[in-house]
Amino acid sequence: MEILILLIALSLLIALGFLGAFIWATRSGQYDDDQTPAIRMLHDNPTKKAKTE
């Protein structure tokens, strides 16, 4: 029975750690722009024109 209480406490501690990491990530702006990275590869890079002298 003691191991069950220990495992429940440990799982709650780990879950709170993940919740804290998620809250920290959202407050620091990790999820502000979730559309641009997905379509960034579809945009062409501007080509530099070669100088003809």
WOCORUR-V494489 format. One record per residue. N is the residue number from 1. BURIAL is + if it has 16 or more other ideal C-beta (glycine too) atoms within 10 Angstrom, else -. Layout:
# WOCORUR-V494489
<<N;BURIAL> <N;BURIAL>>
This chain:
# WOCORUR-V494489
<<1;-> <2;-> <3;-> <4;-> <5;-> <6;-> <7;-> <8;-> <9;-> <10;-> <11;-> <12;-> <13;-> <14;-> <15;-> <16;-> <17;-> <18;-> <19;-> <20;-> <21;-> <22;-> <23;-> <24;-> <25;-> <26;-> <27;-> <28;-> <29;-> <30;-> <31;-> <32;-> <33;-> <34;-> <35;-> <36;-> <37;-> <38;-> <39;-> <40;-> <41;-> <42;-> <43;-> <44;-> <45;-> <46;-> <47;-> <48;-> <49;-> <50;-> <51;-> <52;-> <53;->>
